[in-house]
Amino acid sequence: MEFEFSEKAAFQQYFGAAHEMVRRSIKEFVNGEIMPHVDQWEEEGAFPRELYKKAAEVGFLGIGYPEELGGTPGDVFFQIAAWEEVMRCGSGGVAAGLGSLNIALPPILNRGTDEQKQRFVKPVLAGDRIAALAITEPGGGSDVAGLQTTAVRDGDYYIVNGSKTFITSGCRADQITCAVRTGGPGPHGISLLVIESKTAGYSVSERLKKTGWWASDTAEIFFDNCRVPVENLIGEENQGFYGIMENFQVERLQLAVMANMTAQLALEESIQYAKQREAFGKVLTGFQVTRHKIVDMATLVEVSREFTYRVAAGIDAGLNRVKEISMAKNFACSVSDQVTYDAVQIFGGYGFMRGTVVERLFRDNRVLTIGGGTTEIMKEIISKLIL
Ligand SMILES: Cc1cc2nc3c(=O)[nH]c(=O)nc-3n(C[C@H](O)[C@H](O)[C@H](O)COP(=O)(O)OP(=O)(O)OC[C@H]3O[C@@H](n4cnc5c(N)ncnc54)[C@H](O)[C@@H]3O)c2cc1C
């Protein structure tokens, strides 16, 4: 295999024997519980709810979370190893759906009370409840400071009105970590509330139909005079914007890893196909143009993965890596854009056919430059930090 040397080097630098054990157990889980069904789930547009319980039992959901909440603490490379292995199922939708807790729980973990962690984190890590993050609204996602869903204090409750859209795991979430306006306009009027789906006045749309990520449920959520107890406020009132911004580092890291793995899988599929597909009496790797295309793909994947790992190590060390993680996300997405495009090209007509892995990777990839902050928003962040 062409990549053995560099994989070993990366392994030695960032991953130790304990990470490898986690990787192996997640690989087994993916091979046993996801791979046999993934094509069917993609076509059906959902994976079964029980998969959360199974993912909890194998320890996947709790990786990186405190032990007292049912998690297994460890550095960020445990999560990266686990995310990479789940992405090996070839469905961004399964990975995104199973991973929605990783964007929903960190604000509660970082800013919530012990009681809130017991109530809203522990059962999610156990696979008994599903958590989603709800920031984006039909009127706009990039301009977080402009959000319009209101939460007006009424005694021991907030009365919530408005709507959220494009929410991953939104159809079946039992709880959402939701950004609401409790104060005046702009970033200083935003708070985070955990809203339970059983709350009167809370309703969800049908699953939204998407270009990719078919197996993940994506919903619009409506609030019609929802009475949310004040004890569900995460952190201080009107300080929610900072909780949202803190959260973006992990979300962007997760998306960079997804992009790198999307590219890695597209590359592996291309190598395998190009070695056996024949044209004009020889295999595709017999053409220099194909060999060079694959070399360019491999080079981009290696460079992007190394940079992402390096930024992750900085985040893990507690350093401010806002600029670098924004760069890593953008770079990884530009690589996965290029590599999935080239992979479809190498597959020719088969690359355009449903049922071919590269066809799904090509579709799933498209959302990565949009979710978790668009490429343009990443560039705005970077420009403010370097200019
Ligand atoms: C499949 C999927 C899953 C998602 N999951 C979630 C989720 O779980 N929770 C959640 O809260 N959200 C989720 N989102 C929403 C996602 O975060 C938003 O789509 C994203 O932030 C962009 O917001 P928007 O779609 O409203 O685009 P807009 O903000 O309307 O942007 C439209 C275009 O204008 C550009 N633009 C906007 N502002 C600027 C600027 N200042 N400078 C330059 N260009 C600019 C954007 O880059 C983009 O190209 C999901 C989206 C998708 C598609």
The ligand as an SDF file (V2000), in Angstrom:
LIG
                    3D

 53 58  0  0  0  0  0  0  0  0999 V2000
  -27.2080   19.2580    5.6760 C   0  0  0  0  0  0  0  0  0  0  0  0
  -27.0850   20.4360    6.5920 C   0  0  0  0  0  0  0  0  0  0  0  0
  -27.0130   20.2220    7.9660 C   0  0  0  0  0  0  0  0  0  0  0  0
  -26.9670   21.3110    8.8330 C   0  0  0  0  0  0  0  0  0  0  0  0
  -26.9920   21.0910   10.1970 N   0  0  0  0  0  0  0  0  0  0  0  0
  -27.1610   22.1540   11.0330 C   0  0  0  0  0  0  0  0  0  0  0  0
  -27.3630   21.9550   12.4430 C   0  0  0  0  0  0  0  0  0  0  0  0
  -27.3580   20.8330   12.9480 O   0  0  0  0  0  0  0  0  0  0  0  0
  -27.5720   23.0420   13.2230 N   0  0  0  0  0  0  0  0  0  0  0  0
  -27.5820   24.3190   12.7170 C   0  0  0  0  0  0  0  0  0  0  0  0
  -27.7940   25.2550   13.4800 O   0  0  0  0  0  0  0  0  0  0  0  0
  -27.3720   24.5480   11.3810 N   0  0  0  0  0  0  0  0  0  0  0  0
  -27.1620   23.4880   10.5460 C   0  0  0  0  0  0  0  0  0  0  0  0
  -26.9660   23.7020    9.1960 N   0  0  0  0  0  0  0  0  0  0  0  0
  -27.0030   25.0670    8.6900 C   0  0  0  0  0  0  0  0  0  0  0  0
  -25.6560   25.6050    8.2380 C   0  0  0  0  0  0  0  0  0  0  0  0
  -24.8410   25.8620    9.3570 O   0  0  0  0  0  0  0  0  0  0  0  0
  -25.9770   26.8690    7.4080 C   0  0  0  0  0  0  0  0  0  0  0  0
  -26.5530   26.4230    6.1920 O   0  0  0  0  0  0  0  0  0  0  0  0
  -24.7460   27.6970    7.1420 C   0  0  0  0  0  0  0  0  0  0  0  0
  -24.2950   28.3010    8.3240 O   0  0  0  0  0  0  0  0  0  0  0  0
  -25.0330   28.8230    6.1070 C   0  0  0  0  0  0  0  0  0  0  0  0
  -26.1850   29.5190    6.4250 O   0  0  0  0  0  0  0  0  0  0  0  0
  -27.3130   29.7490    5.2750 P   0  0  0  0  0  0  0  0  0  0  0  0
  -27.6010   28.4250    4.6950 O   0  0  0  0  0  0  0  0  0  0  0  0
  -28.4310   30.4870    5.9040 O   0  0  0  0  0  0  0  0  0  0  0  0
  -26.6150   30.6210    4.1840 O   0  0  0  0  0  0  0  0  0  0  0  0
  -26.4950   32.2270    4.1720 P   0  0  0  0  0  0  0  0  0  0  0  0
  -25.9990   32.6710    5.5090 O   0  0  0  0  0  0  0  0  0  0  0  0
  -27.7490   32.8010    3.6640 O   0  0  0  0  0  0  0  0  0  0  0  0
  -25.3470   32.4300    3.0960 O   0  0  0  0  0  0  0  0  0  0  0  0
  -25.6000   32.3180    1.6940 C   0  0  0  0  0  0  0  0  0  0  0  0
  -24.2990   32.5860    0.9440 C   0  0  0  0  0  0  0  0  0  0  0  0
  -23.8270   33.9020    1.2480 O   0  0  0  0  0  0  0  0  0  0  0  0
  -22.5150   33.8570    1.7480 C   0  0  0  0  0  0  0  0  0  0  0  0
  -22.3080   34.8880    2.7690 N   0  0  0  0  0  0  0  0  0  0  0  0
  -23.0910   35.1470    3.8370 C   0  0  0  0  0  0  0  0  0  0  0  0
  -22.5520   36.1110    4.5890 N   0  0  0  0  0  0  0  0  0  0  0  0
  -21.3980   36.4750    3.9890 C   0  0  0  0  0  0  0  0  0  0  0  0
  -20.3710   37.4150    4.2790 C   0  0  0  0  0  0  0  0  0  0  0  0
  -20.4080   38.1720    5.3870 N   0  0  0  0  0  0  0  0  0  0  0  0
  -19.3340   37.5160    3.4460 N   0  0  0  0  0  0  0  0  0  0  0  0
  -19.2690   36.7500    2.3310 C   0  0  0  0  0  0  0  0  0  0  0  0
  -20.1980   35.8320    2.0080 N   0  0  0  0  0  0  0  0  0  0  0  0
  -21.2390   35.6900    2.8210 C   0  0  0  0  0  0  0  0  0  0  0  0
  -22.3800   32.4690    2.3540 C   0  0  0  0  0  0  0  0  0  0  0  0
  -21.0130   32.0780    2.4510 O   0  0  0  0  0  0  0  0  0  0  0  0
  -23.1570   31.6300    1.3540 C   0  0  0  0  0  0  0  0  0  0  0  0
  -22.3550   31.3380    0.2560 O   0  0  0  0  0  0  0  0  0  0  0  0
  -26.9470   22.6310    8.3160 C   0  0  0  0  0  0  0  0  0  0  0  0
  -26.9680   22.8300    6.9210 C   0  0  0  0  0  0  0  0  0  0  0  0
  -27.0600   21.7570    6.0770 C   0  0  0  0  0  0  0  0  0  0  0  0
  -27.1390   22.0220    4.6050 C   0  0  0  0  0  0  0  0  0  0  0  0
  1  2  1  0
  2  3  1  0
  2 52  2  0
  3  4  2  0
  4  5  1  0
  4 50  1  0
  5  6  2  0
  6  7  1  0
  6 13  1  0
  7  8  2  0
  7  9  1  0
  9 10  1  0
 10 11  2  0
 10 12  1  0
 12 13  2  0
 13 14  1  0
 14 15  1  0
 14 50  1  0
 15 16  1  0
 16 17  1  0
 16 18  1  0
 18 19  1  0
 18 20  1  0
 20 21  1  0
 20 22  1  0
 22 23  1  0
 23 24  1  0
 24 25  2  0
 24 26  1  0
 24 27  1  0
 27 28  1  0
 28 29  2  0
 28 30  1  0
 28 31  1  0
 31 32  1  0
 32 33  1  0
 33 34  1  0
 33 48  1  0
 34 35  1  0
 35 36  1  0
 35 46  1  0
 36 37  1  0
 36 45  1  0
 37 38  2  0
 38 39  1  0
 39 40  1  0
 39 45  2  0
 40 41  1  0
 40 42  2  0
 42 43  1  0
 43 44  2  0
 44 45  1  0
 46 47  1  0
 46 48  1  0
 48 49  1  0
 50 51  2  0
 51 52  1  0
 52 53  1  0
M  END
$$$$
